[in-house]
Amino acid sequence: MHGSTAPERIVIIGDSLSTGYGTSPEEAWPRLLRHELHAASVPAKITNEAQNGAGYLTLGDEDATFASQISESVNASTDVVVLFGSDNDAGQDPEELRAALTDALGEISTRAPHARQIVIGPLTGFDALESDVTIIRDQEQAAARDAGVEFVDPVAEQWVAGPDSPLLGPDGEHPSSEGQQFLAGKIRTLLDQHQASSLG
């Protein structure tokens, strides 16, 4: 455990769910989370590497994948890595997807041996690609379990009740401003739970 003065260094690996797509970068949940932690006098340094369109296998903006985001941002000083993906990997071979996840988690462990890893599955499964979302969720869950890493399942936990939820913007997929605030609260709770368990 670090001295209480050292800020916790949190890296966000993700896609358009974490960039503020559909709202604004200022309203993106990583930015809101930073404000919340700062207001609570919790020292934290949040690096948001998310790129629109990126997946574990799928290239997003600036040809980013989750692997390239990890290699650019995670190092020995990283304390927490949050991997939060949507359905950008829909249609990819499930075994390749699981292998890419396993590689990504292994790469984090190599670069930041003491870092806590949190894998968050797709946010929703309401659209025509529901089966794709289930496949992605299942591969993420399996890879996280194999790696001994925490997995959070927003679909099973029903973070978003339905496609008309006020947490979603007009496209029914990306978070609204209210949804961004909801995500910041959810992810802060995940971080707090760990703080409590590591101190307890």
Buried (B, 14 or more C-beta within 10 A) or exposed (E): EEEEEEBBBBBBBBBBBBBBBBBEEEBBBBBBBBEBBEEEEBEBBBBBBBBBBBBBBBBBEEEBBBBBBBBEBBEEEBBBBBBBBBBBBBEBEBEEBBBBBBBBBEBBBEBBEEBBBBBBBBBBBBBEBEEBBBBBBBBBBBBBEEBEBBBBBBBEEEBBEEEEBEBBBEEBBBBBBBBBBBBBEBBBEBBEEBEEEEEE
